[in-house]
């Protein structure tokens, strides 16, 4: 279950603004974790998405907090989820 499924209405409810914000956050997660899909990602795309999802301060953290606030998602829960998943994947790949 993803961070978004646990914190945004499971039935897709919410405002259009909330849905758009949730889609932006989900794209950041997908890019950071390099989830399979039709979207081609450059190394720069992935690096920026990782910063968006995991930065502790600065512009990237502020952007995550703003988008998460609009989506009704706890930004710290998202950050912890992505950090743990990246760590898990790096252990599996080693």
C-alpha positions in Angstrom: 0.0 0.0 0.0 1.4 3.4 -0.9 1.6 6.5 1.2 -1.1 8.0 -0.9 -3.5 5.1 -0.6 -3.2 5.3 3.2 -3.8 9.1 3.6 -5.9 10.2 0.6 -9.5 9.1 0.3 -9.3 5.6 -1.1 -12.4 6.2 -3.2 -10.7 9.0 -5.1 -12.7 11.6 -3.2 -11.5 15.1 -2.5 -11.3 18.2 -4.6 -9.8 18.5 -8.0 -7.0 20.5 -6.4 -6.3 17.7 -4.0 -6.4 15.1 -6.7 -3.9 17.1 -8.8 -1.6 17.6 -5.9 -1.8 13.8 -5.1 -0.9 13.1 -8.7 2.2 15.4 -8.5 3.3 13.7 -5.3 2.7 10.2 -6.7 4.8 11.1 -9.8 7.6 12.3 -7.5 7.5 9.0 -5.6 7.3 6.9 -8.9 10.3 8.8 -10.3 12.3 8.6 -7.1 11.7 4.8 -6.8 11.9 4.4 -10.6 8.6 2.6 -10.7 8.0 0.9 -14.1 5.8 2.9 -16.4 5.7 4.6 -19.8 7.6 7.6 -18.5 11.2 7.8 -19.5 13.4 9.1 -16.7 16.8 10.7 -17.0 19.3 10.4 -14.2 18.6 14.1 -13.5 14.8 13.3 -13.2 15.5 10.6 -10.7 17.9 12.7 -8.7 15.5 15.6 -8.5 12.6 13.3 -7.5 14.8 11.8 -4.7 15.5 15.3 -3.4 11.8 16.2 -3.6 10.9 13.1 -1.6 13.7 13.0 0.9 15.2 16.5 1.5 15.3 17.5 5.2 15.3 21.2 4.4 15.6 23.8 1.7 13.6 24.3 -1.5 12.9 20.6 -2.2 11.6 20.0 1.3 9.4 23.1 1.1 8.1 22.0 -2.3 7.2 18.5 -0.9 5.5 20.1 2.1 3.5 22.4 -0.1 2.3 19.7 -2.4 1.6 17.3 0.4 -0.4 19.9 2.2 -2.6 20.4 -0.8 -3.0 16.7 -1.2 -3.7 16.0 2.4 -0.6 13.9 2.9 1.8 14.0 5.8 5.1 15.1 4.2 7.2 13.5 6.9 5.4 10.1 6.4 6.1 10.4 2.7 9.8 11.2 3.3 10.2 8.3 5.7 8.5 5.9 3.4 10.7 6.8 0.4 13.9 6.8 2.5 13.0 3.3 3.8 12.1 2.0 0.3 15.3 3.4 -1.2 17.4 1.8 1.6 15.6 -1.5 1.1 16.1 -1.5 -2.6 19.8 -0.7 -2.2 20.2 -3.7 0.2 18.5 -5.9 -2.3 20.7 -4.7 -5.2 23.9 -5.2 -3.2 
